Amino acid sequence: MAEIICDEKATREINREVRRLISEGESKIEIRNPSARHNLGVALVDPAHVVIDGSVGYYCAGMIDGSTIEINGSAGWGLAESMMSGKVIVHGNTGNGTAASIRGGAVVVEGHASARLGVAMKGGLIVVSGDCGYMAGFMGQKGTMIICGDTGEAFADSMYETVCYVGGEVGDLGNDAVIEAPTDEDSAYLRYTLAEHLGEERDVSGFKKVVAGRKLWNFDKNERAAWREAL
């Protein structure tokens, strides 16, 4: 495994070193002493495994396309924003806007996620072992979100085709979000996905499925009251 020591190095220098090592054929790279630097591991487009040994700041792993980034700590705002494909694993907690606008891949948070998790997601998978904050899933267009714990307020507000599963309590449903009973297929998917990404079998009998009620998908002048309440 190649190793990068961050001491006295700027973020741009660290990211350049990561890209250089990948171009030279390194498949696994460890970044040590990150000291919560912002923007580490952004825009990586090759299938390497980057392990960050410590907590990171804002926008780590943004816009990656095929890499795996594993964080042995917690992460600040905007983790994995606009990720195209790949996997991001956080062995801690994450800040606001985790996995915003992702289009593919998987983001796994083994702790808790803060507000606005997965806003405007357009595909991919988000798995949170703990709780999430308010407005998670806001305007989600596609993809899947699994929250094993509780959610904050305005959960799944104004979603389109994103599907959410919640193992704990839904603090408050957002506009046009409804709860459905999971099907047998849903339960099988949950068991398989949680075992794959969290490494353990879990009881999924208490999970709820949250989807769009579709009342806000198309504007109808005869339903002005519903739109006025939403806006």
Secondary structure, 3 states (H helix, E strand, C coil): CEEEECCCCCHHHHHHHHHHHHHCCCCEEEEECCCCCCCCCCCCCCCCEEEEECCECCCCCCCCEEEEEEECCCECCCCCCCCCEEEEEECCCECCCCCCCCCCCEEEECCCECCCCCCCCEEEEEEECCCECCCCCCCCCEEEEEECCCECCCECCCCCCCEEEECCCECCECCCEEEECCCHHHHHHHHHHHHHHHCCCCCCCCCEEEEECCCCCCCCHHHHHHHHHHC
